Amino acid sequence: MGRTLRWARAVLKLGQFRAKSRSEVRATRGTKCKDDLNDGASTAASFNDLSSRTLSEFDDVVCSASSSSSIDDGVPELPGSPLALARTDTFTRKSALPAGSEGWTMSNFEVVRALGEGSMGSVRLVKLANARDDATFALKMIDKSHITRENQKERAMQEKQLLGLVSHPFVVKFFGAFQDDSHLFMLMEFVGGGDLFSAIRCSKFDDSCAHFFAAEITLALTHIHSLDIVHRDLKPENVVIDQRGHAKIVDFGLAKVVQTTTYTICGTVDYMAPEVLSNIGHGKCVDWWALGILIFEMLAIGTPFMGRSARETRKNVLDRDPRCPPYFGSVTKSLVYLLLIKDPTLRLGSGADGSQRVRSHSWFSSVDWGALLQQRCASPFLPSAGGAPAPRLPAAPPPAPP
């Protein structure tokens, strides 16, 4: 089937939109995305019928978090998950009601200001109309005509379903969804501390910040993978920072339930694993590859395979070995190289105990995983109250290609 590659520089984000310096690849395969050669084997049963769903079902009851979604391998579970606690609120319980009757409509919200615009719609900062407090939320507004024209109905519904499944302190909270004649709406927590892309380039971002955020993202990925969900677009722009300095993964637009292997070519080329670019099939290991790229970028302010064009970057990912700058310590180099092994079966993070082996690496030896999960560890990075942060420059130029 013919394959169309779309290189886009602006993508709808939760509260953060930027003109990308990196091209993004989306692959569509005619009228139906041939997302898996063995779709029945690799996709959870609850999602097998997505192709037959219609947008009228978008605002149905949000999937509850799986009872088996606690972090395994000895990491304690929080006494009350954020999503479960949110569901006890009268406000949140309305998400289980059908829109148009007693459910949410735009009349329930007051728009405070625009947070950003994208090709698929926009994000607005909103609060409850006639609310007694000033609690604000991020409302993602997706243009129905656009997703119909671009054949993105299943993707929009899948993002909503997966956000409803995930409940973790380092993943953005999802409260519910509704629609009107022209738009789909997804209501999420507002995280106002900016994204990791901006933080990395701030003068106060140092190695301790990289270590802290990498550990929190590792816990988030452990939870996401325990649900057989692969994020597939982990990058600094998709990690936001709250006012207490904790990381939260956002944007599940490319996420998918994968139990074995999937074959979609998607993601941001700088962070795409070789098996994705080669279209030989991929699984959860692509997220650990992206974590390796992210750790490298947090420490070096640049990605290890960056080229002058997306085509050159792709070639570098497939053909070159990563080279760490000389100021990386031996333990840091070990972690990065293990996460960036091109063979996914040998990569750190592969296998049934993959996430445990990532957390057991000596680079994370000082991390108290239980305290971190319960957010009892103070963040070394607090977002600025206002004003542009001072730029941070690399300690040394990136290594020259061999």
Secondary structure, 3 states (H helix, E strand, C coil): CCCEEEEECCCCCCCCCCCCCCCEEEEECCCCCCCCCCHHHHCCHHHCCHHHCCHHHCCCCCCCCCCCCCCCCCCCCCCCCHHHHHCCCHHHHHHHCCCCCCCCCHHHEEEEEEEEEECCEEEEEEEECCCCCCCEEEEEEEEHHHHHHCCCHHHHHHHHHHHHHCCCCCECCEEEEEECCCEEEEEEECCCCCEHHHHHCECCCCHHHHHHHHHHHHHHHHHHHHCCEECCCCCHHHEEECCCCCEEECCCCCCEECCCCECCCEEEHHHCCHHHHCCCCECCHHHHHHHHHHHHHHHHCCCCCCCCCHHHHHHHHHHCCCCCCCCCCHHHHHHHHHHCCCCCCCCCCCCCCHHHHHHCCHHHCCCCHHHHHCCCCCCCCCCCCCCCCCECCCCCCCCCCC
